[in-house]
């Protein structure tokens, strides 16, 4: 009798098996919907620099650590006097991978100008992903890219940029153009054909202004 009472009490506490199954199924579906929504937000935001409220603000909380051996720690003071194009991306992000070759060509065409700096920041899809550096290195090796790559520890700089833009969400890829004083002049979120051409044109205009 004691055993039966315990079973009945447990049944009442956690519900019938069929009901529990329906609830678990509902939770799984909701989790999947939330996950898909996050990914879409992360990789499919159309770029539009004209609506960026961060334009005109100084990117004070800029701090990157080296991901590849040819990179060194960077802070805003290290970039003073340079026109800087910073690209937040990840090898897991389809639009980022699509955009990356164009950014590499932009970097090659402007790197002869000592006043220009391209900063490539590889970000994991999930914080503290232990395999992210390895995946980034594998992506660069497979594509034959040879350029310094940085990381954004704990997403501090990305979050600061989102705050400057009054947007709690951060889409990938995100590219920001800074003038010689570290002031944001353009911000692109997402990728589309022709967007890297816009970046090149605007960076070139800033380089002309001494």
Buried (B, 14 or more C-beta within 10 A) or exposed (E): EEEEEEEEEEEEEEEEEEEEEEEEEEEEEEEEEEEEEEBEEBBBBEBEBEEBEBBEBBBEBBBBEBBBEEBEEBEBEBBEEBBBBBBBBBBBBEBBBBBBEBBBEBBEEBEEEEEBBBBBBBBBBEEEBEEBBEBBBEBBEEEEBEBBBBBBEEBEBBBBBBEBBEBEEBBBBBBBBBBBEBBBBBBBBBBBEEBBEBBBEBBBEBBEEE
